[in-house]
Amino acid sequence: MLKTFRISAILEGISYLLLFSFSMPLKYWANITEPNIYIGYVHGFLFIAYMIFGLIFSMESKIAPKKIIMLVLASLLPFGTFYMEEKYLKPLSAL
């Protein structure tokens, strides 16, 4: 489950960056809305998958509530999932 959660964290972070650094400027500065629709759908799906995998992972590994809050907050900040994956999940995979 850890590997799946790590992959979902990375993919969610990439989709977040694509949404806000690529498709949102196209939408508001160039009035090109189609990329925003598709990237938004993908980001929404990956966000929900990240939350579900995070919930399953936290229940299976019985991690502290503080770290669960960190997992949720990481998805709301740019580069947050990358940081969380590097600092919290990567060391767990070495065990």
C-alpha positions as CSV (number, residue, x, y, z in Angstrom):
1,M,0.0,0.0,0.0
2,L,2.9,2.3,0.7
3,K,4.2,2.1,-2.9
4,T,0.7,2.9,-4.3
5,F,0.3,5.8,-1.9
6,R,3.8,7.2,-2.9
7,I,2.9,7.0,-6.6
8,S,-0.5,8.7,-6.0
9,A,1.3,11.5,-4.1
10,I,3.7,12.1,-6.9
11,L,1.0,12.0,-9.6
12,E,-1.3,14.3,-7.6
13,G,1.5,16.8,-7.2
14,I,2.3,16.8,-10.9
15,S,-1.4,17.3,-11.8
16,Y,-1.6,20.1,-9.3
17,L,1.4,21.9,-10.9
18,L,0.0,21.3,-14.4
19,L,-3.3,22.7,-13.4
20,F,-2.1,25.9,-11.8
21,S,1.0,26.6,-13.9
22,F,-0.1,25.6,-17.3
23,S,-3.9,25.3,-17.8
24,M,-5.1,28.1,-15.5
25,P,-2.9,30.7,-17.3
26,L,-4.1,29.5,-20.6
27,K,-7.7,29.8,-19.4
28,Y,-7.4,33.3,-18.0
29,W,-4.7,34.9,-20.1
30,A,-5.4,33.4,-23.5
31,N,-9.1,32.3,-23.2
32,I,-8.2,28.7,-24.1
33,T,-10.4,26.6,-21.8
34,E,-10.1,23.1,-23.1
35,P,-6.8,22.1,-21.4
36,N,-8.2,23.3,-18.1
37,I,-11.2,21.0,-18.4
38,Y,-9.2,17.9,-19.0
39,I,-6.4,18.6,-16.6
40,G,-9.0,19.6,-14.0
41,Y,-10.8,16.2,-14.4
42,V,-7.5,14.4,-14.1
43,H,-6.4,16.4,-11.1
44,G,-9.8,15.9,-9.4
45,F,-9.5,12.2,-9.9
46,L,-5.9,12.0,-8.6
47,F,-6.8,14.2,-5.6
48,I,-9.6,11.9,-4.6
49,A,-7.4,8.8,-5.1
50,Y,-4.6,10.4,-3.0
51,M,-7.1,11.0,-0.2
52,I,-8.5,7.5,-0.4
53,F,-5.0,5.9,-0.5
54,G,-3.9,8.2,2.3
55,L,-6.8,7.1,4.5
56,I,-6.2,3.4,3.8
57,F,-2.5,3.8,4.4
58,S,-3.0,5.6,7.6
59,M,-5.4,3.0,8.9
60,E,-3.1,0.1,7.9
61,S,0.1,1.6,9.3
62,K,-1.6,3.2,12.4
63,I,0.4,6.4,12.1
64,A,0.0,9.3,14.5
65,P,-2.9,11.8,13.9
66,K,-0.4,14.6,13.4
67,K,1.1,12.8,10.3
68,I,-2.4,12.2,9.0
69,I,-3.1,15.9,9.1
70,M,0.3,16.5,7.4
71,L,-0.8,14.1,4.6
72,V,-4.1,16.0,4.1
73,L,-2.4,19.5,4.2
74,A,0.3,18.4,1.7
75,S,-2.3,17.9,-1.0
76,L,-3.5,21.5,-0.6
77,L,-0.1,23.2,-1.0
78,P,2.0,23.5,-4.2
79,F,4.9,21.0,-4.0
80,G,3.3,19.7,-0.7
81,T,2.9,16.1,-1.9
82,F,6.5,16.0,-3.2
83,Y,7.8,17.2,0.2
84,M,5.6,14.8,2.1
85,E,6.6,11.9,-0.1
86,E,10.3,12.7,0.3
87,K,10.2,13.4,4.0
88,Y,7.7,10.9,5.3
89,L,7.0,8.2,2.8
90,K,10.4,7.5,1.3
91,P,12.0,6.7,4.7
92,L,9.2,4.3,5.4
93,S,9.8,2.4,2.2
94,A,13.5,1.8,3.2
95,L,12.3,-0.1,6.3
